Amino acid sequence: MGTTLRGHARIAALPVIGITLGWLLWMWATLLDNDVAWAGGSGMRVGGVSWSTLLRFAAIMLAGLASYLARRVAIAMAGHVDPNDVRVRGLVRYSTTFVAIALVVSSFSAIGVFLTGFATGEQTAVMTRLINLYLPIIGYAALVILLLVSLFLSRPPRVVANMPEDDTDGEGVEQRRKTLAAAFALPVATAAFAMIVGLIVVDLTGRGPEAVVWLGIMTAVGAGLLTGTRFAANSSRALAPTSDGFRASVAATRVNFVLTVLFVAVTFAMSVGYGMAAVSKLQMFASLNVNAWSDGATARGSVDANRLKLNSRIVVKMTPGDVVIIDDSVQSDDWLSQEFRIDTPLQPGDYTLEAHATAADGRDLNAKQDITVAKDGTWSSSTGGFGDSHSASLTPNAEWVTLDAAPAVGLLLLSMGVNAAALFVRNPRRRT
């Protein structure tokens, strides 16, 4: 009796220990995020590695694995005691609650890491990118699959008396378990794979054609959902409605149904958002401004522009002398803002800071700021540096159709197609 109670206490303590250690790691990550000195003041990043991200990843993995282990031990204990033992059944439900919470947290964490990497598009070393982004996404996906399979396929053996067995064919039971595992795992695995491929595209292209990347990601996710739904539907055939296998199959079908509903809603919302963005790109407002200032010791400035032509040049120079300060290629057709320093010493006199660029419709944009440098080195300006601006309606071209309009339409068709296909996969036509 005492041994049993100690076993119960150990199972109950496992999730608590895992969550407590995870909480400590999370607080450590917050400390690093605040860039507070710790053990010599390493800060949040060392060599480009985001240690706060890795600490949060370790915290969630630790709490999730501890909850999984507790549930597994509780289920194993249930197989050696009275199936109606209230304490053991309570331990199973207790650990199941922590598993479900870890499942939700790890899912949202994986999405958060992906969105952060996708939005920033940092051009860092390959190994740094692997550690900061790919490793957490793969780890979270593996944890989600493990917890899903544990939650729906690992059940206490015959907790209710006289529960019918699935069948007497051991190979049939094993095959059905594999099919059910695939039904739960495939949507998560394909989503993780699609996110990693999307990040690789971002790494190779900067921000890349964002709508096209998202269309590819969501297509892969939709294919995984449909395949998982098909596995779930196939696993329930020839099973008694009261068997454990049938109930697990129904659970897999319901999980995939909920995921499909979320997928359709999110994909439709994305199609609306990217469609509106595509239409907005046909209404152009281009502008160019330049401004410089000095605190007596350092001369700095900034150039701001909107809707410039991709791959055109933006040039900032100081006259007289034609000192070139910026001469860069335009890599974004949206808002552009870049700061600069004027390292050339300016003798007392009058100067003009000039900026030149090309709008998306091919028109030239110019901006200038007149600057007077006094004998004591102070600056004064008679103009504010505001330059040209104009609006126009652009004619749709092949690039706009391919990179903006087509992905928005594709996302709309994808949401409707997956919704219809999932209906037929869940309810196949029965042969007569």
N, C-alpha and C positions, 0 to 999 in steps of 0.2 A: 504493500500500500504506500509506504513512504517512498519507495523507488518510483512508483507511478506518479506520485505528486511532484517529485523532483523533476521527472521527465516533462510533466505538464508545465512546470515553472520555466524550464529551459526553453521550451517551445515558445511560451508567451514572451520570454525575454529577448529572443532573437530579433524580431522586428524592432523592438525598442532600442536595442544596442546599435543595430544598423542605422536607424534613423538618427540617433544621438550623435554617432560618429559622423554621419552625413551632414548633420546640422553644424558641427564644428568645422568641417571642411568648407561648407558654404560660407560661414562667417569669415574664415581665412580668405576665401576668394573675394568677399566684399572688402576686406582690408586691403587686398592688393588692387582692387578696382579703384579704391580711393587714393592709391599711390602713396600709402603710408609706409615708411621705412620698416623693414622686417628682416632681421638677420643680415644686416649690412645694407639694407635699402635696395632690394632688387627691383621693386616696383611691379607693375602689372605685367610688363613684357621683358623678357630677356632673350636677346637674339631673335626677336620677332615672334617668339612663342608666347601665346596668351595663357599664362599660368592660371588665371582666374577661371577661364573657360574649362581648362583641364581639371581644376579642383571641383568645379560644379559637376562636371561629368563623373568624376570619381565619387562624389557625394551621392548622386542619384543611382549610380551602379551599385554602390555599397548598400543603400537602403533597399533597393529593388531585389538584389540577390539574397539579402537577409530575409526578406519577406517570402521570397520563393522557397528558400530552404526551410523556413518554419512551416509553410504549408505542406511541403513534401514530407517532412518528418511527421506532421500531424496526420496526414493521410496514411502513411506507413503504420503509425500506431493504431489507427482505426481498423486496420486489417487483423490485429491481434487481440482485440477486445470485443466486448459485447457491442454489436452494431447499433444498439440503442443507448449506448453510454452518453449521457448528456454532456459530460465534461469534454470528451473527445470531439463530439460534434461541435461543441462550442469553440474548441481550439481551431478546428477546421474553418469555421466561419470567421473567427477572429483573424486568422492569418490570411484568409481570402480577402478580407477588407483591405489589408495593407497591400496585397498583390494588386488589387484593382486600382488603388490610389497610385501605386508605383507605375502601373501601366499608363494611366492618364498623364502623369507628370513626365515620364520618359518620352511619350509621344509628342507632347507640346515642346519639350526641350529639343528634340530632333528638328522639328519644324523651325524653332527659334534660331538654332545654329545655322540652318540652311538659309533662312531669310537674311540673317546678318551677313553671311558670306556673299549671298547673291546681291544684296543692296550695296555693299561696300566695294566689291570687285577689286580688292587690294592686289596689286602686282607684287607679291612677295615670293620668296624662294619656294621651290616645289616642296621641299621637306617641311618647311614651316606651314605651308597650306595643308599638307597631309595631316600634321599634328593638330592644327587649330580647327580644322573643319571636317576632313574626311574621317579621321579616327572617331570623333564623337558621334557623327552621324551613323557610321557602321555599328559602333557600340550600342547606341540607343536602339537602332533597328533590331539588333540581335537580342537585346533585353526585352523589347516589345514582343518579339516572336516567342521567346521563352515564356514570358508571363501569359501571353494569350493561350499558348498550348497548355500550359499548366492550369490555367483558369478553367478551360472548357473540356480538356481531355483527361486531366488527372482528378478523379473523383474518389471519395471514400468507397471501398468495396461493400456493396449491399448495406448501405446505412439503413435503408428501409427493408424490413423483413419480406421474404418471398419475392424479391425483385427478379423478373425474368432475365435470363442471360441473353446476350445478343444472338449467339448461335454456338454450336459445338465445334465448329470448324476453326481451329486455331489460326490457320493461314488466312481465312476470311476475316477474322477479327483483326489480325495484324495489318492486312491490306486496307481495311476500313480505317484503322487508326492513322495510317500513312496518308490516306486520302483526306481525312479530317485535318490532320496537321498541315497539309498543303493548303486546304481551304482557309485556314487562319493565317498561315505564313506568307502565302504568295502576295496578297495585297501590300503587306508591309515591306517585303523584300523588294518588290518592283518599285515601290515608292522611294525606298532608300537608294536603289540603283539609279532611278531617274534623277533624284536630287544630286547625286554625285556626278552624273554625266552633265547635268545642267551647270554645276559649279566648274567642271572642266572646261565647258564651252566659255563660261565667263572668264576663266583664267586665260584662255587662248585668245579671246577677242576683246578684253577689257570688260565693258558692260554688255557688248554684243547686241544682236537683235533681240531685245528682251521678250517681245511678244512671241517670236518664233521659238525661243528657248522654252517659254512657258507652255506653248502648244505641245512641244515634244515631251516635256515632263508630264503634263496631264494626260497625254495619249498613253504613255507607258503606265501611269497609275490606273487609268481606266481599263487597260488590258489586264492588269493584275487583278482588279476587282472582279471583272467578268470571269476570269479563269478560276479565282477563288470561289465565286458563287456557283460555278459549274461543278467544282469538286464537292462543295457542300450539298448540292442537290443530288449528285450521284451517290453520295455516301449514305443517304437515307433510304435508298431503295432496298426492298426485301428485308426490312427490319420491322420488328414488332413495335407498335407505337408506344408500348410501355417500357421498352428496353433502354438501357443507358446510352447505347450507341445512337438510337433514334433521337434521344433528347440532345445529345451532343451535336448531331447533325442539324437539328432545328436551331440550336444556339449558333452554330456556324453560319447558317442561312440568315439568321436575324442580324448577326454582326455585320455580315456583308451587305445586307439590306440597308442598315443604318449608314454604313460607309458610302454606299452608293448614293443615298439621298444627299449626304453632305457633299459628295463629289459633284453631283449634278448642280446643286445650289452654288457651290464655289465656282465651278467652271462657267456657269451661266453669268454670274456676277463679273467674272474676269472678262468674258466676251463683251459685256456691256461697257466695262471700264476701258478696255483696249479699243473698242469701237468708237467711243467718245473721243479718246485720245487721237485716233486716226483721223476722224473728222476735223478735230481741232487743228491738226497739222496743216490742213488745207487753208486755214485762216491764219495768215502770218502777220506777226508784228515784230519787226526787226529793229534793233537799237544798238548803239555803241556809245559808251562813255569812258572817259579817262580822267584820272585825278591824281595829283601828287602833292606831297606835303613834306615838311622838314621840321624836326625838333631842334635844329641847330647842330646836332652831331650826326644824325643819319637822315638821308633823304629816301623816302619810300613813296609808293604809289600803287594804284590798282586800276585795272581795266575790266569793265563789265560789259557784256554783250548778250544779245538774245537772238535766236534763230539765224545763226550764221550758216553758210554753206559748208557742208562736210568736206573735209580734206582741203579747204582753201587756207590761205595764210592770214594770220592776224599779226600785225606789226605795230610796235610802239617804239618811237624814236624821239630823240631830243635834238632840236636845231637851235642855233647854227652848229655845224659840225657833223650832223647826221649820225649821232651816236645811237646805235641800235640797242634797245633795252630788251625787247621781246621780238622774236620771229619764230612763231610756232605754227604747227598744223592744227586746224580745228578738228577735234575728235567728237564733238557733241553738237547736235543741232538744237539743243535746248538752251538753258541758261548757262552762261560761262562767266566765271569771275576768277581773276588771277592777280595776285599781289606781286610786286617787284621792288627791287632796291636800285637806286641810282648811285652806282659806285664811283662814277667819274666826278672828280672835284669841279664844282662850278665857280668860275670867277664872277665877281660882281658884274651885272649886266642883265639884259633881257633875253629870255629863252622862250621857246614854244615846244610843249610836249604834244606830240601828234600820235594818233592811232588810226590805223587803216584796216579795213576788213571787207568781206563780201557777204551780203545777205543771202538767204536761202534762194531767193528768186534771181540772183545774179547781180543785183545792184550794188554799187560801191557805197560803203559807209565810212564816214570820216568823223573824227572828234579831235578837239585840240584844247589846250589850256595854256594861256599866256602866263609866264612866271617872271618875276623880277627878283633878282638876288642883290641885296644891299651889301654895302661894304663890310658890315658886321656879320654877314652870313645869313641874315634872316630872309625869309621868303615872303613875297606878297603876290597875289594873283588877282587879275581883273576879270577873269572868266572862271566859271565853275567846272569846266571840263565836259559839259553836256554836248553830245554830238548829234549825228543824224539819227532819225528814226522814221519809219514808214510802215504802213500796213498794206497787205495785198492778199488776194485770193489766188492760191496756187492751183495749177492744173495737175490732176492726178497723173503720176508717171508709173513706170514699171516698178521702180524701187518702192514707192508708196503702196502699190497694190500688193507686192510680194512680202514686204516686211511689216506693214501696218494693217491694211484692210484684210488680207487673206487670213492671217492668224486670228483676228477677231471673229471672222466668220467660221473659221475652223473650230474655235473653242465653242461657239454656239452649236454647231453641228455635232461636236463631240459630246456635249452635255445631253442633247436630245437622243443621240444614238446610243450612248451608254444606258440611259434610262430605259429606252425601248428594248435593247438587247438583254438587259438584266431581267426584265419582265419575262421574256421568253425562256431565258436560261433557268430561272427559278420555277417556271411552270411549263416544262416541256410537253409537247403534244404526245399523248399516250397512244400507243399502237393498239388497234382493235383487231 
